[in-house]
Amino acid sequence: MKKLVEILARSLVDYPDKVEVNQVEGEKSIILELRVDEDDMGKVIGKQGKIAKAMRTVVKAAAAKEGKRVVLEIIK
């Protein structure tokens, strides 16, 4: 999951070196914390949150195969 979010985020931003993904695992859930440069926040979130929603949908679909629940948080 972590690698998937990293690849998606790096393809969207101007500063791919500043993309960081932290993964916190529980028994049945995974929390992914995505950090990007402040100038890239708009590109990752998108108009009305459409890009962020699409990223969350892709990650949830990938997690469903493993029987886990994934939460993607975009952090400043």
N, C-alpha and C positions, 0 to 999 in steps of 0.2 A: 504494500500500500504506500509506504513512504516513498519509494522510488517512483511510483506512478505520479504522485502529487508533485514531486520534484521535477519530473520531466514536463508535466503540463505547465507548471508555473514558470519554469525557465524558458519555455517556448513563447510565453506571453510578454515577458518583461524586458526592459531596456538594460537592466543590471542583473544578469543571471548569476553572477558570482555572489550576490547578496541574498540569494534565495536559501532559506534554511527551513527544514522540516524536522520537527521533533515528534517522536512517536511514543505515546504512553499507552501501554497495554494493560487491560483488565482481563477478567475471565472470559466475558462474552463481548466485550467492546474494546474499541481502539479509538483513542483521541489523537488526531493529527493536528499539530499546531504549525501553521504556515506563516513564516515571516519573510517579508520582502522589503526592499528599499521604500522609503516613504513616497518617493516620486512614482513608484510603480503600483501603489495601492489601487488606484482607479482602474488600471489595466487588469488587475486580478479580480476585482469585484465586478467591473463592467457596469453598463447602464442599467439602473434599477436592479442590480445584483444578478444579472443574467449569467455572467461568466462564472461567478461563484456558485450559483445554483447548478449550472451544468457540471462543474468540477465535482460538486458533492454527489450528483447523480451517478457519474462515472465511478467514483470511489465506492459508493454504496453498492453498485452492481458488482464490482470486483470483490467486495467483502462478502456479498451474499453467497458466493461460491464456497467461502470458508466457513460460513455459518456464523459470522461475526457482525456486530453493529459498528459502524464507523461514524465518527463525528469529525468534520473538518472545520477547524477554527482558523480564521485569518486574523493575525495579530500584528499590531504596529510594532 
